[in-house]
Amino acid sequence: YASIISNNQNLVPKRLSTLTIFLSIPVLIASIYGMNVPLPFQESTHAFWIPSLISVIILAFAIFYYFRTAKK
């Protein structure tokens, strides 16, 4: 019975770690574009949407890959 409780307790940190990894991808891209250095697309009229779209695509791929390889 103790091993079942232990497995359930290990599941929560695993899910929180996965969520943290997924949320760090858009934060990384936003932090790169938040620096005061010349960056690609800086002078474009779509300077907000291009990095946002890139981060959403990477995040969707990471979530898809995670659920595809996760044990059921």
N, C-alpha and C positions, 0 to 999 in steps of 0.2 A: 504494500500500500504506500509506503514511503517513496518508492521509486516513481510511482504515478504522480505524486505531488511534486517531486523533484523535476520531472519532465515538464509538468505544467508551469513551474516557476522558471524554467529555462526558456520557455516559449516567449514570454513577455520581453525579456531583454533582446532576444533575437528579432522580434518584430520591431522594437524601438530602434535597434541598430539599422535595420533595413530602411525604416522610414527616414532616419537621419542621413543615410547615404543618398536616398532619392532626393531629399530636400537640399543637399549640399551642391548638387549639379547646377540648379539655377542660381544659387548664391555665388558660386564660383564665377559664372559668366557675368553676373551683375557686378561683382567686385572688380573684375578685370576692366569692364567698361566704366567703372566709377573712378578710375585713376585719371590724374591730370597729365596724360601723355598722349601723343598722337596715336590714334587707333583707326583700323579700317572702318569704313562707313560712318565716320565721325561727322562729315559734312553732308551726308545724305539726308534727304527729307524723311527717310524711313529709319533713322538712327535708333529709334526705340524698338521698332517692330522686328528688325533683322536679328538682333541678339535674343529677343524674346522668343521668336520662332525657332531659332537654333536651340535654345535651352529646352523648349517644349518638345522638340523632336528627339533630343538626346534623352530627356526624361522618359518619354514614351517608349523609346527603345530599351532603356534600362528596366522599366517596369515590365515590358513584354518579355525580355530575356529572363528576368527573375521568375515570373510566373510560369514560363515555359520550362525552366530547369528545376523549379521547386518540387520537392517530393510531395506527393499527394497522400 
